[in-house]
Amino acid sequence: MSKRSPRRARGAGPAFPSESDPRSKKMHAAAFEALSLALASADDARLDDARLMEVVPNPDDAHLLAVISAPADACESVREALSEARAYLRREIATEVNRKRAPELGFVVLATVDADAITKTEDEVR
């Protein structure tokens, strides 16, 4: 009796998209560009200092995670603004990404460190 590997559903792709998959790379690049432009043109002043760092699948291409950097004192307001703008940002991605359904969006906001503040702190310590 031979051992058989478990059967996969017909047409099912890999559980996690490969970094080398050209379709995934193209979709992530289009999503990155669409989000970058949408953030830059947003009317919400809370998003002025927000910068898109990366767009990654979370856990697959149907869900995208946008990694955003913002000044430490503005992180909470940026999170709120992104939450309020989620539908708009998803529509912007849908116009650029050729898919049956636009991917769901999640956000991670990372605090950036002000280089001038570090220099001032170092000078104070000396």
Secondary structure, 3 states (H helix, E strand, C coil): CCCCCCCCCCCCCCCCCCCCCHHHHHHHHHHHHHHHHHHHCCCCHHHCCCEEEEEEECCCCCEEEEEEEEEHHHHHHHHHHHHHHHHHHHHHHHHHCCCCCCCEEEEEEEEECCHHHHHHHHHHHC
